[in-house]
Amino acid sequence: MFYKTFKVVLRTLHKGQTEEFAYVFEGKSLLIGRASQHSKADFKLYNDFVSREHCRIYMEEGQLLIEDLASKHGTSVNQMPLVPGNPCHIEPGDSITLVNGLIEFMISIDNDLTMDFTPVNPEFQQTVAINEYLQTVIINEEAPIKMPTKEFNCFKLLYENLDKLISKEEIVQQVWPERVGDPEQIVTAEEIASLLYRVRKRINGHFAIKAVIQKGYYMESIHSIYRTYNDNHSKT
């Protein structure tokens, strides 16, 4: 990962709690917990349902991670509950909620900060080959990425609509067509979040899947992100 500094923003306001943000970078661990006289939390929350040491966000080898610290009321990423002690990869656009959605944090890149990046060769063109029969994706002639049916169909939908917003309903129609219209088999937000998490892991380093709160998701090429960054700064 090339961007080295992330901004964690508290979105929900509570009594005694003003909007706050903190930065996370390599070597910096951000502890989130309940405010108290002896609190060691970097992000202190005035809420009795928050554990003293609820969760922590940190970077390790360029990857941004979150870990629930055996909190009483839990931590979720994009509505998917975390298993205490199991670090979860997060990225800009992800929503982190505590206490069943009562408190929400957002992850973003702060454009006011200097960002580390690797220059991109302008002659480089990303290539993607999708094999429907084998359900594989080959990116830049690297080893084929084999995907289960649901992950493959989700990737294909997002890739064919690169940089375009795709609603949750469209994802359900593409991935779970057999459950569309069946009131007894409604696809939950947790199922969608879990699916996207698995797809992200498979394409990590090539594409990023971003969430737009209450609207849907879109996928963009990592290559295009850095190319846009370079183009913008070459004009300054």
C-alpha positions as CSV (number, residue, x, y, z in Angstrom):
1,M,0.0,0.0,0.0
2,F,1.4,3.4,-0.9
3,Y,-0.7,5.9,1.1
4,K,0.9,5.8,4.6
5,T,-1.3,8.2,6.6
6,F,-5.0,7.6,7.3
7,K,-7.6,9.8,9.0
8,V,-10.1,8.2,11.5
9,V,-13.1,10.4,12.0
10,L,-15.8,10.0,14.6
11,R,-19.1,10.7,12.8
12,T,-21.7,10.3,15.6
13,L,-22.0,12.9,18.3
14,H,-22.9,12.0,21.9
15,K,-23.3,13.9,25.1
16,G,-20.0,15.5,26.0
17,Q,-18.5,14.2,22.7
18,T,-17.5,16.7,20.0
19,E,-16.5,15.6,16.5
20,E,-12.9,14.3,16.6
21,F,-10.4,12.7,14.3
22,A,-7.0,11.1,14.7
23,Y,-4.3,10.0,12.3
24,V,-2.9,6.5,11.9
25,F,0.4,5.7,10.2
26,E,3.1,3.0,10.4
27,G,4.1,2.4,14.0
28,K,1.1,4.4,15.4
29,S,-1.6,2.4,17.2
30,L,-4.9,4.1,18.0
31,L,-6.8,2.7,21.0
32,I,-10.5,3.4,21.2
33,G,-12.2,3.1,24.6
34,R,-14.5,4.6,27.2
35,A,-13.5,7.9,28.8
36,S,-12.6,7.5,32.5
37,Q,-10.2,9.0,35.0
38,H,-7.5,6.5,34.2
39,S,-8.3,5.9,30.5
40,K,-5.4,5.1,28.3
41,A,-7.5,5.4,25.1
42,D,-6.3,7.7,22.3
43,F,-10.0,8.1,21.3
44,K,-12.0,8.6,24.5
45,L,-15.8,8.0,24.1
46,Y,-18.3,9.3,26.6
47,N,-20.6,6.3,26.4
48,D,-21.2,3.7,29.2
49,F,-21.7,0.9,26.6
50,V,-18.2,1.3,25.3
51,S,-15.5,-0.9,26.9
52,R,-12.5,0.8,28.5
53,E,-10.3,-0.8,25.8
54,H,-12.8,-1.4,23.0
55,C,-10.8,-1.8,19.9
56,R,-7.6,-0.6,18.3
57,I,-6.7,0.6,14.8
58,Y,-3.1,0.3,13.6
59,M,-0.8,-0.1,10.5
60,E,1.4,-3.1,9.9
61,E,3.6,-3.4,6.8
62,G,1.5,-0.8,5.0
63,Q,-1.9,-2.4,5.8
64,L,-4.5,-0.7,8.0
65,L,-6.0,-3.1,10.5
66,I,-8.6,-3.0,13.2
67,E,-8.9,-5.5,16.1
68,D,-11.7,-5.8,18.6
69,L,-10.3,-6.1,22.1
70,A,-12.9,-8.5,23.6
71,S,-15.3,-5.6,24.0
72,K,-18.7,-6.3,25.7
73,H,-20.9,-4.9,22.9
74,G,-18.8,-5.5,19.9
75,T,-17.2,-3.8,16.9
76,S,-18.3,-4.1,13.2
77,V,-16.8,-3.2,9.9
78,N,-19.3,-2.4,7.1
79,Q,-22.0,-4.1,9.4
80,M,-19.9,-7.3,9.7
81,P,-19.2,-8.1,13.4
82,L,-15.5,-8.7,14.2
83,V,-14.2,-11.8,16.0
84,P,-12.3,-10.5,19.1
85,G,-8.6,-10.8,18.7
86,N,-8.8,-11.4,14.9
87,P,-7.4,-8.3,13.1
88,C,-9.5,-7.2,10.1
89,H,-8.1,-5.3,7.1
90,I,-9.8,-1.9,6.5
91,E,-9.5,0.8,3.9
92,P,-10.8,4.3,3.0
93,G,-14.6,4.4,2.8
94,D,-15.1,1.6,5.3
95,S,-17.5,2.2,8.2
96,I,-16.6,1.1,11.7
97,T,-19.4,0.9,14.2
98,L,-19.4,0.2,17.9
99,V,-22.2,-1.0,20.2
100,N,-24.5,-2.3,17.4
101,G,-24.1,0.8,15.3
102,L,-24.5,3.4,18.1
103,I,-21.1,4.9,17.4
104,E,-19.6,5.2,13.9
105,F,-16.1,6.0,12.6
106,M,-15.0,6.5,9.0
107,I,-11.7,5.9,7.5
108,S,-10.4,8.3,4.9
109,I,-7.1,9.7,3.4
110,D,-6.4,13.2,4.5
111,N,-5.6,15.2,1.3
112,D,-4.0,17.9,3.4
113,L,-1.2,15.5,4.3
114,T,1.8,14.5,2.2
115,M,1.2,11.0,0.8
116,D,3.8,8.5,0.1
117,F,3.5,6.8,-3.3
118,T,5.4,4.9,-5.8
119,P,5.7,6.6,-9.2
120,V,3.8,4.9,-12.0
121,N,5.2,4.3,-15.4
122,P,2.8,6.3,-17.8
123,E,3.4,3.6,-20.4
124,F,2.1,0.9,-18.1
125,Q,-1.4,-0.4,-19.0
126,Q,-3.2,-2.7,-16.6
127,T,-4.5,-5.8,-18.2
128,V,-7.4,-8.0,-16.9
129,A,-8.5,-11.3,-18.4
130,I,-11.7,-12.9,-17.1
131,N,-12.3,-16.6,-17.7
132,E,-16.0,-17.3,-17.2
133,Y,-15.6,-21.1,-17.5
134,L,-12.8,-21.4,-15.0
135,Q,-14.0,-18.5,-12.8
136,T,-10.5,-17.0,-12.8
137,V,-9.2,-13.5,-13.1
138,I,-5.7,-12.8,-14.4
139,I,-4.4,-9.3,-13.7
140,N,-1.2,-8.0,-15.4
141,E,-0.4,-11.5,-16.5
142,E,0.2,-12.6,-13.0
143,A,-1.0,-16.0,-11.6
144,P,-4.7,-16.6,-12.1
145,I,-6.9,-15.7,-9.2
146,K,-9.5,-18.5,-8.7
147,M,-12.8,-17.3,-7.2
148,P,-15.9,-19.1,-5.9
149,T,-19.0,-18.3,-7.9
150,K,-20.4,-15.6,-5.8
151,E,-17.1,-13.8,-5.4
152,F,-16.5,-14.1,-9.2
153,N,-19.9,-12.7,-10.1
154,C,-19.4,-9.8,-7.7
155,F,-16.0,-9.0,-9.1
156,K,-17.2,-9.2,-12.6
157,L,-20.1,-6.8,-11.9
158,L,-17.9,-4.2,-10.3
159,Y,-15.1,-4.5,-12.9
160,E,-17.5,-4.2,-15.8
161,N,-18.7,-1.0,-14.1
162,L,-15.4,0.3,-13.0
163,D,-15.6,3.7,-11.2
164,K,-19.4,3.6,-11.3
165,L,-21.6,3.3,-8.3
166,I,-23.3,-0.1,-7.9
167,S,-26.3,-0.4,-5.5
168,K,-26.7,-3.2,-3.0
169,E,-29.8,-4.3,-5.0
170,E,-27.7,-4.7,-8.1
171,I,-25.2,-6.8,-6.2
172,V,-28.0,-9.0,-4.9
173,Q,-29.4,-9.5,-8.4
174,Q,-26.0,-10.5,-9.8
175,V,-24.8,-12.7,-6.9
176,W,-28.0,-14.1,-5.4
177,P,-30.6,-14.2,-8.3
178,E,-32.3,-17.2,-6.8
179,R,-33.2,-15.2,-3.7
180,V,-34.5,-12.1,-5.4
181,G,-38.2,-11.5,-4.5
182,D,-38.3,-14.2,-1.8
183,P,-39.3,-12.6,1.5
184,E,-38.0,-15.6,3.4
185,Q,-34.5,-15.4,1.9
186,I,-33.6,-11.7,2.1
187,V,-29.9,-11.1,1.5
188,T,-28.6,-9.3,4.6
189,A,-26.2,-6.4,4.8
190,E,-23.8,-8.7,6.7
191,E,-23.8,-11.2,3.8
192,I,-23.0,-8.4,1.3
193,A,-20.3,-6.9,3.6
194,S,-18.7,-10.4,4.1
195,L,-18.7,-11.0,0.3
196,L,-17.0,-7.7,-0.5
197,Y,-14.5,-8.3,2.2
198,R,-13.5,-11.6,0.6
199,V,-13.3,-10.1,-2.9
200,R,-11.1,-7.2,-1.5
201,K,-8.7,-9.7,-0.1
202,R,-8.4,-11.5,-3.5
203,I,-7.7,-8.3,-5.5
204,N,-5.7,-6.5,-2.9
205,G,-3.0,-4.4,-4.6
206,H,-4.8,-4.2,-7.9
207,F,-8.2,-2.7,-7.2
208,A,-9.9,-1.0,-4.3
209,I,-13.6,-1.4,-3.5
210,K,-15.1,1.7,-1.8
211,A,-18.3,2.0,0.1
212,V,-20.7,5.0,-0.3
213,I,-22.8,5.1,2.8
214,Q,-26.5,4.2,2.1
215,K,-25.9,4.2,-1.6
216,G,-23.7,1.3,-2.6
217,Y,-20.2,0.5,-3.8
218,Y,-17.7,1.1,-6.6
219,M,-14.4,-0.3,-7.7
220,E,-11.4,1.6,-8.9
221,S,-8.0,0.6,-10.2
222,I,-5.1,1.2,-7.8
223,H,-3.1,2.1,-10.9
224,S,-5.6,4.9,-11.8
225,I,-5.5,6.3,-8.3
226,Y,-1.8,6.8,-8.4
227,R,-1.9,8.1,-12.0
228,T,-4.5,10.7,-11.0
229,Y,-2.4,11.7,-8.1
230,N,0.7,12.1,-10.3
231,D,-1.2,14.0,-13.0
232,N,-2.6,16.5,-10.4
233,H,0.7,17.1,-8.8
234,S,2.6,17.5,-12.1
235,K,0.5,20.6,-12.7
236,T,1.5,22.3,-9.4
